[in-house]
Amino acid sequence: FVGGYKPVSEEVDANEVIKYKFVPQAFANIYSRAWKDLENPYYLVIEEINRGNCAEIFGEIFQLLDRNSNYSVTPSKELKEHLIKEFGDNIQHDGIVKGLKLPSNLHILATMNTSDQSLYPMDSAFKRRWDWEYIPICYNEKTEEDERENESFLYKVYLDEAKTKYFKWIDFIEKINGIIE
């Protein structure tokens, strides 16, 4: 999720050699992109977050989800070196100088199927760092039983604080499910 050592082939003296290097993954990639472009929002969407061991996947990064604290996370040596390169060799960059801190334009969204028996239960420290919202899936504007309006059909996902940019949840579901099919 953050990054780690992976085998990488390199040419050394005209020979192909396998070396292990730090390779950034989803979090490290979007973290650096968001810090380099603070004017635009960035979203990291995690599908079915309860399918993995959150404590293991996030590690100390989960502490950053609590945006109301002044807590920062000390990155590993390899991650810090990667970020310094990403930030133009600037060791004083706000994204690393006092440890990792989520930039205000980076938003992490996650989904989970609450009726699914989680493979890995989430602990309360991890859960309390999220805003939870139940959104049922229904493609019909009216419910079949009594023709009431379907709340899911009307739900909007707002992309900014002023609530001027949004997309309809039903449009998102239909497009995603079309791709999945």
C-alpha positions as CSV (number, residue, x, y, z in Angstrom):
1,F,0.0,0.0,0.0
2,V,2.8,2.4,0.9
3,G,5.8,0.9,-0.9
4,G,8.5,-1.6,-0.4
5,Y,11.4,-3.4,-1.8
6,K,10.8,-5.2,-5.1
7,P,13.1,-7.0,-7.5
8,V,14.1,-4.7,-10.4
9,S,16.3,-5.7,-13.3
10,E,19.0,-3.3,-14.3
11,E,21.8,-3.4,-16.9
12,V,25.2,-3.4,-15.3
13,D,28.3,-3.7,-17.5
14,A,26.1,-5.1,-20.3
15,N,24.7,-7.7,-18.0
16,E,21.1,-8.0,-16.8
17,V,21.3,-7.9,-12.9
18,I,18.4,-8.2,-10.4
19,K,18.5,-5.7,-7.6
20,Y,16.1,-4.9,-4.9
21,K,14.9,-1.3,-4.8
22,F,12.2,0.7,-3.0
23,V,9.1,0.9,-5.3
24,P,6.4,3.3,-4.2
25,Q,2.8,2.0,-4.3
26,A,-0.7,3.6,-4.2
27,F,-0.3,5.7,-1.0
28,A,3.2,7.0,-1.7
29,N,2.3,7.9,-5.3
30,I,-0.8,9.9,-4.5
31,Y,0.8,11.4,-1.4
32,S,3.6,13.0,-3.4
33,R,1.3,14.0,-6.3
34,A,-1.2,15.7,-3.8
35,W,1.7,17.6,-2.1
36,K,3.0,18.8,-5.4
37,D,-0.4,20.1,-6.6
38,L,-2.1,21.6,-3.5
39,E,-4.6,23.6,-5.7
40,N,-6.4,20.4,-6.9
41,P,-8.2,17.7,-4.9
42,Y,-6.8,14.1,-5.0
43,Y,-8.8,11.0,-4.0
44,L,-7.5,7.6,-3.1
45,V,-10.4,5.1,-3.2
46,I,-10.0,1.8,-1.5
47,E,-12.6,-0.8,-2.5
48,E,-13.7,-3.3,0.2
49,I,-11.3,-2.1,2.9
50,N,-12.4,-4.9,5.2
51,R,-10.9,-7.5,2.8
52,G,-7.4,-6.9,4.2
53,N,-5.7,-6.5,7.5
54,C,-6.0,-2.7,7.9
55,A,-3.4,-2.5,10.7
56,E,-0.9,-4.3,8.6
57,I,-1.7,-2.6,5.3
58,F,-1.7,1.0,6.7
59,G,0.9,0.5,9.4
60,E,1.6,3.8,11.2
61,I,0.0,5.7,8.3
62,F,-3.4,5.1,9.8
63,Q,-2.5,7.7,12.5
64,L,-2.7,10.3,9.7
65,L,-6.4,9.7,9.1
66,D,-7.1,11.6,12.3
67,R,-6.7,15.1,10.7
68,N,-7.7,16.9,13.9
69,S,-4.4,16.0,15.6
70,N,-0.9,17.3,15.2
71,Y,0.4,13.8,14.9
72,S,2.8,13.0,12.2
73,V,4.5,9.7,11.1
74,T,8.2,9.3,10.7
75,P,8.6,7.7,7.3
76,S,11.0,4.8,6.7
77,K,14.4,5.7,5.4
78,E,13.5,4.4,2.0
79,L,10.2,6.2,1.8
80,K,11.8,9.5,3.0
81,E,14.5,9.2,0.3
82,H,11.9,8.5,-2.3
83,L,9.9,11.6,-1.2
84,I,12.9,13.8,-1.1
85,K,13.6,12.9,-4.8
86,E,9.9,13.5,-5.6
87,F,10.0,16.9,-4.0
88,G,13.0,18.0,-6.0
89,D,15.6,17.1,-3.4
90,N,14.0,19.5,-1.0
91,I,14.5,18.0,2.5
92,Q,12.6,20.9,4.0
93,H,9.4,20.1,2.1
94,D,6.2,20.3,4.2
95,G,5.4,16.7,3.3
96,I,8.5,15.3,5.1
97,V,10.3,17.9,7.2
98,K,8.4,17.2,10.4
99,G,7.3,13.7,9.4
100,L,4.4,12.6,7.1
101,K,1.2,14.6,7.3
102,L,-1.7,14.3,4.9
103,P,-2.1,17.4,2.7
104,S,-5.5,19.0,3.0
105,N,-6.3,18.2,-0.7
106,L,-5.8,14.4,-0.3
107,H,-9.0,12.5,0.5
108,I,-9.2,8.8,1.2
109,L,-12.5,7.1,0.6
110,A,-13.2,3.5,1.3
111,T,-16.0,1.1,0.7
112,M,-17.0,-2.1,2.5
113,N,-19.9,-4.5,2.3
114,T,-21.3,-4.4,5.9
115,S,-23.2,-7.7,5.3
116,D,-20.0,-9.4,4.4
117,Q,-18.3,-11.3,7.2
118,S,-15.0,-9.5,7.3
119,L,-11.9,-11.5,6.7
120,Y,-10.1,-9.1,9.0
121,P,-12.1,-7.2,11.6
122,M,-11.1,-3.6,12.0
123,D,-10.1,-2.4,15.5
124,S,-11.9,0.6,17.0
125,A,-8.8,2.9,16.8
126,F,-8.9,2.5,13.0
127,K,-12.6,2.7,12.7
128,R,-13.0,6.0,14.7
129,R,-10.7,7.8,12.2
130,W,-13.3,7.5,9.5
131,D,-16.7,9.2,8.8
132,W,-19.2,6.4,8.2
133,E,-22.1,6.6,6.0
134,Y,-24.5,3.8,5.0
135,I,-25.5,3.9,1.3
136,P,-27.9,1.3,0.0
137,I,-27.7,0.2,-3.6
138,C,-30.9,0.5,-5.6
139,Y,-31.2,1.6,-9.2
140,N,-34.8,2.6,-9.1
141,E,-35.9,6.2,-8.4
142,K,-38.9,4.9,-6.4
143,T,-39.0,1.9,-4.1
144,E,-41.1,-1.0,-5.4
145,E,-43.2,-1.5,-2.2
146,D,-44.8,1.9,-1.8
147,E,-43.5,4.2,-4.4
148,R,-41.5,6.3,-1.9
149,E,-38.4,8.0,-3.2
150,N,-35.3,5.9,-3.0
151,E,-32.7,7.8,-0.8
152,S,-29.9,6.0,-2.6
153,F,-31.1,7.3,-5.9
154,L,-30.9,10.9,-4.7
155,Y,-27.6,10.7,-2.9
156,K,-24.8,13.0,-4.1
157,V,-21.1,12.8,-3.4
158,Y,-19.7,16.3,-3.0
159,L,-16.2,17.0,-4.2
160,D,-15.7,20.4,-2.5
161,E,-16.5,22.1,0.8
162,A,-18.9,24.6,-0.9
163,K,-20.9,21.6,-2.3
164,T,-20.8,23.0,-5.8
165,K,-19.1,20.1,-7.4
166,Y,-20.6,16.7,-7.1
167,F,-21.7,13.5,-8.8
168,K,-24.7,11.3,-8.3
169,W,-24.1,8.1,-6.4
170,I,-26.4,6.2,-8.7
171,D,-24.4,7.3,-11.8
172,F,-21.2,6.2,-10.1
173,I,-22.7,2.8,-9.3
174,E,-24.1,2.2,-12.7
175,K,-20.7,3.1,-14.4
176,I,-18.6,1.0,-12.0
177,N,-21.0,-2.0,-12.2
178,G,-20.9,-1.7,-16.0
179,I,-17.1,-1.9,-15.9
180,I,-17.2,-4.8,-13.5
181,E,-19.6,-6.8,-15.7
